[in-house]
Amino acid sequence: MSIKTNTFQMKAFLIALIINIIIFDTVIGALVNCINGKCEFTNSFHYKTASTFCLQTLTFEDVETDYSFFTILRTGEQCQVYKSED
């Protein structure tokens, strides 16, 4: 193999890696719908439904989930989860 071929393969690999990171970052993000502390999650690794002390209404809100709380990405607010289902 020549050096040009190796350089091209490395560039193609790096571009594919960056595209994968961008796609998986948006695909894996969790969404939540909440009414009066009862929440349903889409694409969450930690739970499917949960009860929380946060009482605001959320509709398809981007969140980051953890084992005992979730963070609303738009506001940075953390909502403690006291009951959940997988």
PyMOL commands that place a pseudoatom at each C-alpha (Angstrom):
pseudoatom trace, name=CA, resn=MET, resi=1, chain=A, elem=C, hetatm=0, pos=[0.000, 0.000, 0.000]
pseudoatom trace, name=CA, resn=SER, resi=2, chain=A, elem=C, hetatm=0, pos=[1.150, 3.456, -0.720]
pseudoatom trace, name=CA, resn=ILE, resi=3, chain=A, elem=C, hetatm=0, pos=[1.173, 6.381, 1.690]
pseudoatom trace, name=CA, resn=LYS, resi=4, chain=A, elem=C, hetatm=0, pos=[-1.601, 8.117, -0.296]
pseudoatom trace, name=CA, resn=THR, resi=5, chain=A, elem=C, hetatm=0, pos=[-3.909, 5.134, 0.195]
pseudoatom trace, name=CA, resn=ASN, resi=6, chain=A, elem=C, hetatm=0, pos=[-3.222, 5.035, 3.942]
pseudoatom trace, name=CA, resn=THR, resi=7, chain=A, elem=C, hetatm=0, pos=[-3.859, 8.783, 4.256]
pseudoatom trace, name=CA, resn=PHE, resi=8, chain=A, elem=C, hetatm=0, pos=[-7.129, 8.493, 2.338]
pseudoatom trace, name=CA, resn=GLN, resi=9, chain=A, elem=C, hetatm=0, pos=[-8.256, 5.557, 4.499]
pseudoatom trace, name=CA, resn=MET, resi=10, chain=A, elem=C, hetatm=0, pos=[-7.418, 7.465, 7.690]
pseudoatom trace, name=CA, resn=LYS, resi=11, chain=A, elem=C, hetatm=0, pos=[-9.360, 10.545, 6.531]
pseudoatom trace, name=CA, resn=ALA, resi=12, chain=A, elem=C, hetatm=0, pos=[-12.344, 8.394, 5.533]
pseudoatom trace, name=CA, resn=PHE, resi=13, chain=A, elem=C, hetatm=0, pos=[-12.252, 6.634, 8.906]
pseudoatom trace, name=CA, resn=LEU, resi=14, chain=A, elem=C, hetatm=0, pos=[-12.136, 9.930, 10.832]
pseudoatom trace, name=CA, resn=ILE, resi=15, chain=A, elem=C, hetatm=0, pos=[-15.027, 11.375, 8.823]
pseudoatom trace, name=CA, resn=ALA, resi=16, chain=A, elem=C, hetatm=0, pos=[-17.103, 8.232, 9.424]
pseudoatom trace, name=CA, resn=LEU, resi=17, chain=A, elem=C, hetatm=0, pos=[-16.265, 8.384, 13.137]
pseudoatom trace, name=CA, resn=ILE, resi=18, chain=A, elem=C, hetatm=0, pos=[-17.333, 12.032, 13.429]
pseudoatom trace, name=CA, resn=ILE, resi=19, chain=A, elem=C, hetatm=0, pos=[-20.590, 11.374, 11.570]
pseudoatom trace, name=CA, resn=ASN, resi=20, chain=A, elem=C, hetatm=0, pos=[-21.350, 8.414, 13.863]
pseudoatom trace, name=CA, resn=ILE, resi=21, chain=A, elem=C, hetatm=0, pos=[-20.749, 10.525, 16.965]
pseudoatom trace, name=CA, resn=ILE, resi=22, chain=A, elem=C, hetatm=0, pos=[-23.101, 13.235, 15.674]
pseudoatom trace, name=CA, resn=ILE, resi=23, chain=A, elem=C, hetatm=0, pos=[-25.829, 10.741, 14.736]
pseudoatom trace, name=CA, resn=PHE, resi=24, chain=A, elem=C, hetatm=0, pos=[-25.644, 8.675, 17.924]
pseudoatom trace, name=CA, resn=ASP, resi=25, chain=A, elem=C, hetatm=0, pos=[-25.537, 11.787, 20.092]
pseudoatom trace, name=CA, resn=THR, resi=26, chain=A, elem=C, hetatm=0, pos=[-28.900, 12.911, 18.754]
pseudoatom trace, name=CA, resn=VAL, resi=27, chain=A, elem=C, hetatm=0, pos=[-30.469, 9.460, 18.481]
pseudoatom trace, name=CA, resn=ILE, resi=28, chain=A, elem=C, hetatm=0, pos=[-29.669, 8.354, 22.027]
pseudoatom trace, name=CA, resn=GLY, resi=29, chain=A, elem=C, hetatm=0, pos=[-31.025, 11.507, 23.683]
pseudoatom trace, name=CA, resn=ALA, resi=30, chain=A, elem=C, hetatm=0, pos=[-34.042, 10.823, 25.928]
pseudoatom trace, name=CA, resn=LEU, resi=31, chain=A, elem=C, hetatm=0, pos=[-37.342, 12.661, 25.665]
pseudoatom trace, name=CA, resn=VAL, resi=32, chain=A, elem=C, hetatm=0, pos=[-39.853, 13.067, 28.487]
pseudoatom trace, name=CA, resn=ASN, resi=33, chain=A, elem=C, hetatm=0, pos=[-43.546, 13.900, 28.778]
pseudoatom trace, name=CA, resn=CYS, resi=34, chain=A, elem=C, hetatm=0, pos=[-44.614, 14.885, 32.333]
pseudoatom trace, name=CA, resn=ILE, resi=35, chain=A, elem=C, hetatm=0, pos=[-47.874, 15.965, 33.924]
pseudoatom trace, name=CA, resn=ASN, resi=36, chain=A, elem=C, hetatm=0, pos=[-48.085, 16.622, 37.694]
pseudoatom trace, name=CA, resn=GLY, resi=37, chain=A, elem=C, hetatm=0, pos=[-44.953, 14.588, 38.471]
pseudoatom trace, name=CA, resn=LYS, resi=38, chain=A, elem=C, hetatm=0, pos=[-45.883, 11.516, 36.389]
pseudoatom trace, name=CA, resn=CYS, resi=39, chain=A, elem=C, hetatm=0, pos=[-43.407, 11.125, 33.531]
pseudoatom trace, name=CA, resn=GLU, resi=40, chain=A, elem=C, hetatm=0, pos=[-43.063, 8.871, 30.503]
pseudoatom trace, name=CA, resn=PHE, resi=41, chain=A, elem=C, hetatm=0, pos=[-39.658, 8.575, 28.831]
pseudoatom trace, name=CA, resn=THR, resi=42, chain=A, elem=C, hetatm=0, pos=[-38.666, 7.787, 25.261]
pseudoatom trace, name=CA, resn=ASN, resi=43, chain=A, elem=C, hetatm=0, pos=[-35.195, 6.352, 24.530]
pseudoatom trace, name=CA, resn=SER, resi=44, chain=A, elem=C, hetatm=0, pos=[-34.140, 6.306, 28.185]
pseudoatom trace, name=CA, resn=PHE, resi=45, chain=A, elem=C, hetatm=0, pos=[-31.675, 3.691, 29.402]
pseudoatom trace, name=CA, resn=HIS, resi=46, chain=A, elem=C, hetatm=0, pos=[-32.757, 4.034, 33.026]
pseudoatom trace, name=CA, resn=TYR, resi=47, chain=A, elem=C, hetatm=0, pos=[-36.555, 3.974, 33.064]
pseudoatom trace, name=CA, resn=LYS, resi=48, chain=A, elem=C, hetatm=0, pos=[-39.711, 3.984, 30.972]
pseudoatom trace, name=CA, resn=THR, resi=49, chain=A, elem=C, hetatm=0, pos=[-42.019, 5.732, 33.473]
pseudoatom trace, name=CA, resn=ALA, resi=50, chain=A, elem=C, hetatm=0, pos=[-41.213, 7.613, 36.674]
pseudoatom trace, name=CA, resn=SER, resi=51, chain=A, elem=C, hetatm=0, pos=[-42.739, 9.679, 39.456]
pseudoatom trace, name=CA, resn=THR, resi=52, chain=A, elem=C, hetatm=0, pos=[-40.921, 12.844, 40.448]
pseudoatom trace, name=CA, resn=PHE, resi=53, chain=A, elem=C, hetatm=0, pos=[-41.245, 15.840, 42.728]
pseudoatom trace, name=CA, resn=CYS, resi=54, chain=A, elem=C, hetatm=0, pos=[-41.036, 18.219, 39.732]
pseudoatom trace, name=CA, resn=LEU, resi=55, chain=A, elem=C, hetatm=0, pos=[-44.629, 19.176, 38.990]
pseudoatom trace, name=CA, resn=GLN, resi=56, chain=A, elem=C, hetatm=0, pos=[-44.267, 21.179, 35.777]
pseudoatom trace, name=CA, resn=THR, resi=57, chain=A, elem=C, hetatm=0, pos=[-45.760, 19.994, 32.517]
pseudoatom trace, name=CA, resn=LEU, resi=58, chain=A, elem=C, hetatm=0, pos=[-43.152, 18.857, 29.981]
pseudoatom trace, name=CA, resn=THR, resi=59, chain=A, elem=C, hetatm=0, pos=[-43.920, 17.864, 26.400]
pseudoatom trace, name=CA, resn=PHE, resi=60, chain=A, elem=C, hetatm=0, pos=[-41.239, 16.057, 24.402]
pseudoatom trace, name=CA, resn=GLU, resi=61, chain=A, elem=C, hetatm=0, pos=[-38.531, 17.754, 26.439]
pseudoatom trace, name=CA, resn=ASP, resi=62, chain=A, elem=C, hetatm=0, pos=[-34.883, 16.693, 25.938]
pseudoatom trace, name=CA, resn=VAL, resi=63, chain=A, elem=C, hetatm=0, pos=[-33.470, 15.227, 29.150]
pseudoatom trace, name=CA, resn=GLU, resi=64, chain=A, elem=C, hetatm=0, pos=[-30.419, 13.393, 30.418]
pseudoatom trace, name=CA, resn=THR, resi=65, chain=A, elem=C, hetatm=0, pos=[-31.344, 10.506, 32.700]
pseudoatom trace, name=CA, resn=ASP, resi=66, chain=A, elem=C, hetatm=0, pos=[-29.501, 9.074, 35.677]
pseudoatom trace, name=CA, resn=TYR, resi=67, chain=A, elem=C, hetatm=0, pos=[-30.452, 6.362, 38.189]
pseudoatom trace, name=CA, resn=SER, resi=68, chain=A, elem=C, hetatm=0, pos=[-32.097, 8.656, 40.738]
pseudoatom trace, name=CA, resn=PHE, resi=69, chain=A, elem=C, hetatm=0, pos=[-32.807, 11.858, 38.794]
pseudoatom trace, name=CA, resn=PHE, resi=70, chain=A, elem=C, hetatm=0, pos=[-33.094, 13.380, 35.348]
pseudoatom trace, name=CA, resn=THR, resi=71, chain=A, elem=C, hetatm=0, pos=[-31.863, 16.733, 34.107]
pseudoatom trace, name=CA, resn=ILE, resi=72, chain=A, elem=C, hetatm=0, pos=[-33.916, 18.961, 31.821]
pseudoatom trace, name=CA, resn=LEU, resi=73, chain=A, elem=C, hetatm=0, pos=[-31.354, 20.073, 29.243]
pseudoatom trace, name=CA, resn=ARG, resi=74, chain=A, elem=C, hetatm=0, pos=[-33.086, 23.352, 28.302]
pseudoatom trace, name=CA, resn=THR, resi=75, chain=A, elem=C, hetatm=0, pos=[-33.154, 24.709, 31.879]
pseudoatom trace, name=CA, resn=GLY, resi=76, chain=A, elem=C, hetatm=0, pos=[-30.527, 22.597, 33.675]
pseudoatom trace, name=CA, resn=GLU, resi=77, chain=A, elem=C, hetatm=0, pos=[-33.070, 21.690, 36.382]
pseudoatom trace, name=CA, resn=GLN, resi=78, chain=A, elem=C, hetatm=0, pos=[-32.668, 18.310, 38.085]
pseudoatom trace, name=CA, resn=CYS, resi=79, chain=A, elem=C, hetatm=0, pos=[-35.786, 16.357, 39.009]
pseudoatom trace, name=CA, resn=GLN, resi=80, chain=A, elem=C, hetatm=0, pos=[-35.459, 13.689, 41.705]
pseudoatom trace, name=CA, resn=VAL, resi=81, chain=A, elem=C, hetatm=0, pos=[-37.110, 10.349, 40.836]
pseudoatom trace, name=CA, resn=TYR, resi=82, chain=A, elem=C, hetatm=0, pos=[-38.686, 8.486, 43.752]
pseudoatom trace, name=CA, resn=LYS, resi=83, chain=A, elem=C, hetatm=0, pos=[-40.503, 5.714, 41.860]
pseudoatom trace, name=CA, resn=SER, resi=84, chain=A, elem=C, hetatm=0, pos=[-39.714, 4.239, 38.436]
pseudoatom trace, name=CA, resn=GLU, resi=85, chain=A, elem=C, hetatm=0, pos=[-40.397, 1.348, 36.067]
pseudoatom trace, name=CA, resn=ASP, resi=86, chain=A, elem=C, hetatm=0, pos=[-38.108, -0.125, 33.429]
for i in range(1, 86): cmd.bond("trace and resi %d" % i, "trace and resi %d" % (i + 1))
show_as sticks, trace
zoom trace
